[in-house]
Amino acid sequence: MRKTSIVMAALCLTACSSREARSVEYFEAHPDEAEAVIAACTDGSVTGTECANAALAVKLAEDRERFKRFRGK
C-alpha cells in the first residue's frame, strides 16, 4: 500500500508539473508571447526547449523580414 502511494504521488507530481513546450510554429503565430518567453529565459524563470523554440521563431521572423528588404518588397 505504501509503495503504491509513493508511486502514485510521484506520477501525479510529474504529470502535473511538466507541460509540453510550445512549438516553433506556435511562437511564429504568437510573436508577442515568443518575446515574453525569451525575456523569461534571460532572467532564468523559464528554461529548456521552450526557450529554444521561442528564440528560433523570433530568428526566423527576423530572417524573413531581412529577406523581404533584400528583395525590395
N, C-alpha and C positions, 0 to 999 in steps of 0.2 A: 504494500500500500504506500509506504513512504517513498520507495523508489519510483513508483508510478507518479506520485505527486510532484516529485522533483523534476522528472522528465517533462510532465505536462506544463509546469511553471516555466521551464527553460524554453519550451516550444512556443508558449504564449508570448513570452518576452521577446523572443527572436522575431516572431511574426508581427508583433505589434510595433516594434521599434524600427524595423527595416522597411524602407519604402523603395520601390524600384526607381532608379534615376530616370529623369525625363530625358527624352531623346534629343539628338541634334535637330531633327525636323521640328520637334515641339518648340525648341528655342528659336528656330528660324521664323516660326509663325508668331512668336511672342518675344520680340526683341527687348522689350522693357523688363520682362522677367529675367532674360539672359543677363542683362546688365546688373540687375539686383543680385543674382546668384554670384556673378563674378565679384561683386563688392563683398558679399558674404564669404566667398572663398578667400579673398585677400585678408579679411580680418580673422579667418580661421573658424568661423562658425559653421561653414559648410565645407566638406571635403569629399574626395572621391570622384567617381565617374560623372556626377552632375556638374562638377567644376569643369572638367574637360569638355563635356558636351556643350555647355554654355559658351565656353571660350571658342570652341570650333565654330559654333553657329555665328558668333559675332565676327570672327575672322572671315568666314565665307561671305557674310553680308558686306563687309568692307571690301573684299576682293571683287565682288560683283559690281559694287559702285565704282571702284577704281577702273575696272574693265570698261564700264559704260562711259566714263570720262575719257578713257583712252580712245575709244571708238568715236567719240564726239557726239554722243547721244545724251 
